[in-house]
Amino acid sequence: MDTLRLQVTGMTCAACSARIEKGLGRMAGVSGATVNMATAQAYVQYDPRVTREADIRRKIEQLGYGAAEHLDSPQKAHEAELRALRSKLAVAVAVSVPLLWAMLAHLPLVPAALWIPDVLFSPYLQWGLATVLQFYVGYSFYRGAWQALKQLSANMDTLVVLSTSVAYFYSHYKLMRFPGAVAHDQLYFDAIAMIVTVVLFGKLLEAKAKGRALKDLNELYGLQIRFVRVARREGEEWIPAGELRRGEQVVVHAGEWISADGRIVDGAAEIDESLLTGESLPVLKQKGDRVFSGTRCLNGSLSIRAECDAGETRLSRMIAMVEEAQSLRPAIARKTDRAAAVFVPAMILCAAATYAGWTALADAAPQEAAIRHALAVLLIACPCALGLAAPVSVLIATALAAKRGILFKHGSAMETLAKADRILFDKTGTLTEGKPRLIAIDAVHSPNAYMLKLAAAIERHSAHPLAQALVREAERLRVLLPEAEDVREVPGGGMQGRVEGKLVRVGHARWALTEGPELARAAGPEAESARPGETVLYVTVDGRLEGRFAFADTLRSETLEVVRELKKTASLGIVTGDQPEPASAIAREAGIDDVFAGCTPDRKADIVAEARRGGRVVAFVGDGSNDAAALATADVGVAMGGGAGAAMQTGDVVLTRDRLSGIADAMAISRLTLRNIRQNIGFAIAYNTAAVPLAALGYLDPRIACMGMAASSVLVVANALRLQRSAAARGRE
C-alpha cells in the first residue's frame, strides 16, 4: 500500500470531510481514507496496482472539491483560502450595505430620526441587490449543496442554500404577485444579505483562527531547507533539497541551517541543536560526529556526507509523524464525525416540522411567521462547531508536542495515553542513562588523579563501555594522558600496557588479581563481589595493587521527578532483562515497587498482556530492540528517541529528545487535549440543544440566528487555541 497526501479545497463542514472519506473508501484499491478538516488534507492508503493517484484526485473533484498533491506546507493553501474569502466578503459587504441600511428602519431599538435614503426602500432595488448576493456571491454555496445532493447527502452549504433560497423566492413571489402593494419590511431580501455576509465573515474568522492553530506546524515546515550546497568535481553547486541523495557531500557555512543527516568529514563548528534536544547551549561538532537537518551551524564550516536521502531525514520523519497524527483521529472524534454526518438532514426535518407546526397553529399571518421561524431553525443549526471540536484541538496539541520533542504517530495514541493507569518501564537506557558512569575511585598508594591517568592511558585504546567511561572522566577532569605502549586487550578480563615505563593492568578481579595471591589478599574478601548495580575494575602497577574503580548505570537526572509525577495518576513497574539485584537496586532508588527482572522480550510482552487482561490501560516505555514486542503489545508504546530503530518504529509515541520527562509532558498534553475536545463537544451539543428549540418556538429572529451560527464555530476554535496557553503554562512550571 502507498499513502497519498492531498490538499483539499472547497470543504465547508464536517459533512464534507465525511462525504469525501465515504466516496474514496468505495474506490477499488483504496484501503482507507481520512480527511482532516482543520488542515484541509486528505490521507489515502491505496494499492497502486489497482488504482492511480490521478483516479483518486478525479474522484475528489467529482465529489465537488479541489485536490492537489501537497508537497510544501498547508500555509499556501490556507493563504489562498483567506484571499478567496476576503474577496467574496468584500463584494458581499458592498452589496449588503444598502439592504442592511434599509433594514434599520424596522428594528425596534433604532432611533426614528436616523436618516435613510428613500431609494433604499425600493423593493425592486432590494430585489436586484439580493439577486447579486444570491446567485453571484452565493454561487459557491449552491455548488457545494448540489455536489452534496448528488451524493444523497447534505452539508452546511445545504442549510445556507435552503434558508437563502426560501427567503429569496418567497420575497420574489410576493413582489411579483402584489407589485406596488408590498412594503419593504414584508420582504426578506435583507435577511439574505445578513445570512451571506455573516456566514462569510464567520468563515473568515474561523480560517484566521485555524491559521493560528497551524502556526506551530508551519514552524516545522519552515525548517525544511529548499536548496542544498553540494561539493561536486567541478566545484560547489546548489541543488533542490529533494534531489539530495545518500553519499553526497554537503557544505555548510557559518550561520546556515544544516540540510542533511550525516557525518562530518571535514571541519568543526558549534551547532544549535535546540530543535532536537531542547538545549539552548550550542554543541561542538567535529570530524566523525553526526549532525542532523533542522539544526544550525553557528560558526566555522562543515563538510557533511549525507547518510540518507532528503525525504528520510529525522526532520522529515518528525513532520511526517505530526501529519499522520492529524489523519488518524481519536475515537471520540470519530463519534462526533458520525453525528455531524446526520446533523444536517436532522435540522432540515426540524425546519420542516417548524414550518408545518406554525402553519397549523398560528392565528395571525401564519405563512410569514412559519417561514420566519423555519428560517431561524435552518440558520441557528451549526454542524461546523461539532465537526471542528476535535480536529483543531488535535492539530494544536500534536504541533505543540512536536516542538517539545514528542511525536504522536496517530491521534488515537494521544487519547489512549491520557487514559493510561499502568505504566511499565524498561530499565537500562530508559530509567537509567544506559551507559556506565564512574562513581568512585579508591587509590591505595597514589593520588586518585595519578591512578586515573595511568588507567585511562591504556583504556582509551578500547571501545568497551567501562573503558570509555574511564576516558570520559579523565577528559572531564582535564587529565593529560601519556602515551601507552604494548597495549593488549584480554576479552572478558581487561587491558594491559606500559605507561611511563610501568606495566599497568586494569580489569575484573578474576583477571587483574591473578599475578599473585598477595594481590587477592590486598584486595580483600569483597574482590569477587560488588554492591548491587555496581561493577568494579582493579588496577595493578608492576604487580602491585594500585586501587579500584567503581561503575554504575545511574538513574537519569529527571527520573525521580518523573516517577513522583506519574505515581499521582498511575501505578508504575519495571520490566527488565537485567538481573534481580541491580534491577531491585534501581527500583528502590527510583521509588518504584513492582519489579520484573530477568525478562526475555517475549516475557516482557506477556507481562504487558497480563496487565491489559486485568483491565488496565497500559503504557510501556522502552528504548531497545528487545522492547519492540512489549511496545507493540501495550495499549500505547512510548519509545525513547535515543534508542534502537525497531523501538522507534514500533512505538506509538516517540520522545525524540531522549528525555524521560517527555513521558510526563506527553501525558499532560494528552489529558489537556482530551479535556479540551470534550469541552468543545459539550459546547457544540449544548448550543444546538438550546438554540434549535428557541428558534422553533419563535424566540429567535433569523438575523440573530445567523450571527449565533457563525459565532459558535469561532468559539469552538478559540477554545481549542487555549491549549497553547495551557501547554505554555506547564512548560514554565
Secondary structure, DSSP 8 states (H G I E B T S, - for coil): -EEEEEEEE---SHHHHHHHHHHHHTSTTEEEEEEETTTTEEEEEE-TTT--HHHHHHHHHHTT-EEEE--S-HHHHHHHHHHHHHHHHHHHHHHHHHHHHHHGGG-TTS-TT----GGGG-HHHHHHHHHHIIIIITHHHHHHHHHHHHTT---HHHHHHHHHHHHHHHHHHHHHHSTTT--GGG--HHHHHHHHHHHHHHHHHHHHHHHHHTHHHHHHHHTS-SEEEEEETTEEEEEEGGG--TT-EEEEETT-B--S-EEEEEEEEEEE-HHHH---S-EEE-TT-EE-TT-EE-SSEEEEEESS-GGGSHHHHHHHHHHHHHHS--HHHHHHHHHHHHHHHHHHHHHHHHHHHHHHH-SSSHHHHHHHHHHHHHHH--HHHHHHTTHHHHHHHHHHHHHTTEEESSHHHHHHHHH--EEEE-IIIIIB-SS-EEEEEEESSS-HHHHHHHHHHHHTT---HHHHHHHHHHHHTT-----EEEEEEETTTEEEEEETTEEEEEE-HHHHTTT-HHHHHHH-GGGG---TTEEEEEEEETTEEEEEEEEE--B-TTHHHHHHHHTTTSEEEEE-SS-HHHHHHHHHHHT--EEE-S--HHHHHHHHHHHHHTT--EEEEE-SGGGHHHHHHSSEEEEETTS-HHHHHH-SEEETT--THHHHHHHHHHHHHHHHHHHHHHHHHHHHHHHHHHHHTT-S-HHHHHHHHHHHHHHHHHHHHHHHHHHHHHHH-
